[in-house]
Amino acid sequence: MQILILQGSPRAKGNTAWMAEEFKNAAEAAGHQVTLVNVAHKHIAGCLACEYCHGKGNGACIQKDDMQELYPLIAEAEVLVLAAPIYYFTLSAQIQAPIHRCYNMMTPPKLKKMALLLSS
């Protein structure tokens, strides 16, 4: 399976990064293709709720930032893994921005499974 891990902790050597890397290693050992992206160090703005994507944009977001690198990976992913620390009783802002920006795609076309790796 094609697995995409979005790692949303700004701490490069923290617990969340460790969990994401261990998941990646285990999935690769089981024969899966895995891409791990540290979204915490990308420039991804939050959704503007402008509805451009569902109107004039025909599914494309009006914002052009590092999310453009993720859209093709998300579109091809059969499994999407979100790895994030819990900050103030919710997911980190660094993982929430890419989640919200998937609004233009609604459900990724090949996605079959999702998983959460959370640390606090």
CORFENCOR-V989994 format. One record per backbone hydrogen bond with DSSP energy under -0.5 kcal/mol. NH is the residue of the N-H (numbers start at 0). CO is the residue of the C=O. Records with the same first field share a line. If there is no record, write none. Layout:
BEGIN
NH=CO, CO
END
This chain:
BEGIN
2=0, 32
3=78
4=34
5=3, 80
6=4, 36
7=5, 82
11=9
13=10
17=13
18=14
19=15
20=16
21=17
22=18
23=19
24=20
25=21
26=22
27=23
28=24
29=25
30=27
31=26
32=0
33=31
34=2
36=4, 34
38=6, 36
39=6
40=37
41=38
43=41
53=50
54=51
56=51
57=54
58=52
59=56
64=62
65=42
67=64
68=65
69=65, 66
70=66
71=67
72=68
73=69
74=70
75=71
76=72
77=1
78=1
79=112
80=3, 78
81=79, 114
82=5, 80
83=81, 116
85=118
86=84, 89
87=85
89=86
91=84
94=91
95=91
96=92
97=93
98=94
99=95
100=96
101=97, 98
102=99
103=100
104=101
105=101
106=104
107=105
109=74
110=107
111=77
112=77
114=79
116=81
117=115
118=83
END
